Amino acid sequence: MKRRDKKPWVISVASGKGGVGKTLTTVNMAIAAQRFGYKTLILDGDLGLANVDIVLGLRGRYNINDVLEYRAELKDVLLEGPLGVHIIPSGSGINRLADMKLVQRVQLLDKVEEISGDYDVLVIDTGAGISENVLHLNSVSDALMVVTTPEPHALADAYAFIKVMCEHHGKRDFHIVINQVISESQGLKVFQRLTDITKRFLNLDLLFGGSVPKDVLIERSVMLQRAADENITHTRSGQAWNEATRRVIEHLKERPRSEGASGIRSLLFSHTNQRSAGAL
């Protein structure tokens, strides 16, 4: 189903800590969106510790660092993944990417916006934690997916991330995906526990993105660098990612676009200016 406007929906995928399945969620949601008929682009925004291309078994000649160093254009960096999903690979182990300045982040997002008009959905794998890179990339999203697991430390870190994005970037819509659950009921209980906390301390209601069960096939696919194998679609995990994608897209279709309609680069400036004004 083709979108009518020229700006893609921007869906960021984040987590309070690493190792909770954020990148797997990113790639499988992007492929689900493509399967639903939306032309989809992934930006590997885990700057300095990128791995979207690795888990998909892809190898490119260039990455984001080459674009910032003027050795390549962004269109030369694009990789084609499963079902025709396009990927902008970042670089791993590159200090400059891990500690990008604001002007560099704006430069990158400006280049992404130049090509994003060809897509219906842009999914950003934003990295874990609350670094400036992570916060700014999440601040440009139309929908923010937070991936966590039932472990108490993962939930605590997820809450910390939500708190920062809510209080400092004005975000109110958080879609929560509970990964590695042993049952649907466990996922719902974990979600309710987290939303009770955000309601009490942030006056914030969360949105349930879904529960993704533990799956041996997923672990095997990651080891084989086939994290978005077509066979995964038919697993319980694959169906859960499909449902999470359907839910977030339905949510985006139901609400009017406000800030996002002006483009991701200008939205980044608006959030930066708000923060600067608050500091005066």
C-alpha positions in Angstrom: 0.0 0.0 0.0 1.8 3.1 -1.3 1.8 6.2 0.9 0.5 9.4 -0.7 3.0 12.0 0.7 6.7 12.2 -0.1 7.9 11.8 3.4 8.4 8.3 4.9 7.2 7.3 8.3 10.2 7.2 10.5 10.2 4.3 13.0 13.1 4.2 15.4 14.0 1.0 17.3 15.8 1.5 20.6 16.6 -0.3 23.9 17.9 0.7 27.3 20.6 -1.9 27.1 22.3 -4.1 24.5 21.6 -7.8 23.9 17.8 -7.6 24.0 17.2 -8.2 20.3 16.9 -4.7 19.0 18.6 -5.3 15.7 16.7 -8.5 15.0 13.5 -6.5 15.7 14.7 -3.8 13.3 15.4 -6.1 10.4 12.3 -8.3 10.8 10.0 -5.3 11.2 11.5 -3.7 8.1 10.9 -6.8 6.1 7.4 -7.1 7.4 6.7 -3.5 6.3 8.1 -4.4 2.8 5.9 -7.5 2.7 2.9 -5.3 3.6 3.6 -3.3 0.5 5.6 -0.4 1.9 8.9 0.3 0.3 11.3 0.3 3.2 14.7 1.6 4.1 16.8 0.7 7.1 19.3 3.1 8.6 21.9 1.4 10.8 22.1 4.1 13.4 24.1 2.0 15.9 27.0 4.3 15.1 30.4 2.8 15.8 28.9 -0.6 16.7 26.9 -1.3 13.6 25.7 -4.9 12.8 22.6 -4.8 10.6 24.6 -5.8 7.5 26.4 -8.5 9.5 23.3 -10.2 10.8 21.9 -10.2 7.2 25.1 -11.6 5.8 25.7 -8.6 3.6 29.0 -7.0 2.7 29.2 -3.5 1.2 32.2 -1.5 -0.2 31.2 1.7 1.6 29.5 2.7 4.8 28.3 5.9 6.5 31.9 6.9 7.4 32.8 7.0 3.7 29.9 9.4 3.1 31.0 11.7 5.9 34.6 11.6 4.6 33.3 12.4 1.1 34.6 9.2 -0.4 31.1 8.1 -1.5 27.6 9.3 -2.0 24.8 7.9 0.1 23.3 6.2 -2.9 26.6 4.3 -3.4 26.4 2.9 0.1 22.9 1.3 -0.2 22.7 -2.4 0.1 19.8 -4.6 -1.0 18.5 -7.0 1.6 15.7 -9.6 1.7 12.5 -8.8 -0.3 14.2 -5.7 -1.7 14.6 -3.8 1.6 17.4 -1.3 1.3 20.0 -0.8 4.0 22.3 2.1 4.8 25.2 0.4 6.7 27.1 2.2 9.4 30.7 1.3 10.4 31.9 -0.8 13.3 34.8 0.1 15.5 35.0 3.7 14.2 35.5 6.3 16.9 34.3 9.2 14.8 30.9 7.5 14.3 30.6 6.6 18.0 31.1 10.2 19.0 29.5 12.2 16.3 29.0 16.0 16.8 25.7 17.6 16.2 26.7 19.1 12.9 27.7 15.6 11.7 24.4 14.1 12.8 22.6 16.8 10.9 24.8 16.3 7.9 24.0 12.5 7.9 20.2 13.0 8.4 20.2 15.7 5.6 21.7 13.1 3.2 19.2 10.4 4.4 16.3 12.8 3.8 17.6 13.5 0.3 16.9 9.9 -0.7 14.1 9.0 1.7 11.4 10.4 -0.6 11.7 7.2 -2.5 10.5 5.1 0.5 7.3 4.7 2.5 9.0 3.6 5.7 12.4 4.4 7.3 13.4 2.1 10.1 16.3 3.3 12.3 18.3 0.9 14.4 19.4 3.5 17.0 21.7 1.7 19.3 21.3 1.0 23.0 21.5 3.4 26.0 21.1 7.2 26.2 24.1 8.6 24.4 23.6 11.8 22.3 23.7 9.8 19.1 21.0 7.5 20.4 18.8 10.3 21.7 19.0 12.5 18.6 18.2 9.6 16.2 15.2 8.7 18.3 14.1 12.3 18.5 13.4 12.4 14.7 11.0 9.4 14.7 7.3 9.4 14.1 7.0 6.2 16.2 9.4 4.9 18.8 9.8 1.1 19.4 11.5 0.2 22.7 12.7 -3.4 22.9 13.3 -5.1 26.2 13.2 -8.5 27.9 11.6 -9.7 31.1 14.9 -9.4 33.1 14.7 -6.7 35.8 17.9 -4.9 34.7 16.6 -4.7 31.1 13.3 -3.2 32.3 15.1 -0.7 34.5 17.2 0.4 31.5 14.2 0.6 29.3 12.4 2.8 31.8 15.5 5.1 32.1 15.5 5.5 28.3 11.8 6.2 28.1 12.2 8.8 31.0 14.9 10.7 29.1 13.1 10.7 25.8 9.8 11.8 27.5 11.3 14.6 29.7 14.0 15.9 27.4 12.6 15.3 23.9 8.9 15.5 24.5 8.1 12.0 23.2 4.8 10.5 24.4 4.2 7.5 22.1 6.3 4.5 23.0 5.5 1.1 21.5 6.9 -1.6 23.8 8.1 -5.0 22.4 8.9 -7.6 25.0 11.4 -10.0 23.5 12.5 -13.5 24.6 9.3 -14.4 26.5 8.2 -17.9 27.4 4.6 -17.1 26.9 2.2 -14.4 25.7 0.9 -14.0 29.3 4.4 -13.3 30.5 4.9 -10.6 27.9 1.6 -9.0 28.9 2.5 -9.1 32.6 6.0 -7.5 31.9 4.4 -4.8 29.8 1.8 -4.0 32.5 4.6 -3.8 35.1 6.5 -1.3 32.9 3.5 0.8 32.0 2.4 0.9 35.7 5.7 2.5 36.5 5.6 5.0 33.6 2.0 6.0 34.5 3.0 6.5 38.1 6.2 8.5 37.7 5.8 10.0 34.2 2.0 10.2 33.7 2.6 8.2 30.5 0.6 5.4 29.0 2.7 3.0 26.9 1.5 1.2 23.7 1.8 -2.6 23.6 3.8 -3.6 20.5 3.8 -7.3 21.2 5.6 -10.2 22.7 8.3 -12.1 20.8 8.9 -15.7 22.1 12.3 -17.3 22.6 13.1 -19.3 19.4 15.9 -21.7 18.7 15.5 -21.1 15.0 16.2 -17.4 15.5 19.4 -18.0 17.4 20.5 -20.4 14.7 19.7 -17.9 11.9 21.7 -15.2 13.6 24.7 -17.5 13.8 24.4 -18.3 10.1 24.0 -14.5 9.3 20.5 -15.1 8.0 18.5 -13.1 10.6 15.7 -12.4 8.2 15.4 -15.7 6.5 12.0 -16.2 4.9 11.5 -19.3 7.1 11.4 -17.0 10.1 8.2 -15.5 8.9 6.3 -18.7 9.7 7.7 -19.0 13.2 6.0 -17.7 16.3 8.7 -15.0 16.5 8.2 -14.0 12.9 4.5 -13.7 13.4 5.1 -11.6 16.5 7.3 -9.2 14.5 4.7 -9.0 11.7 2.0 -8.1 14.3 4.2 -5.5 15.9 4.8 -3.9 12.5 1.1 -4.0 11.6 0.2 -2.3 14.9 2.7 0.5 14.6 1.8 1.3 11.0 -1.9 1.3 11.9 -1.1 3.7 14.7 0.7 6.0 12.3 -2.1 5.9 9.8 -4.6 6.8 12.4 -2.9 10.0 13.6 -2.1 13.1 11.6 1.6 13.9 11.0 2.7 17.0 12.7 6.4 17.7 13.2 7.5 14.7 11.1 5.9 16.2 8.0 8.6 18.9 7.8 11.3 16.3 7.4 13.8 14.5 9.6 16.5 17.1 9.4 14.3 20.1 10.4 12.8 18.0 13.2 16.3 17.4 14.6 16.8 21.1 14.6 13.5 21.7 16.3 14.3 19.3 19.2 17.8 20.8 19.5 16.4 24.3 19.7 13.9 23.3 22.3 16.7 21.8 24.5 18.8 24.9 24.0 15.9 27.2 25.0 15.2 25.2 28.1 18.8 25.6 29.2 18.6 29.4 29.0 
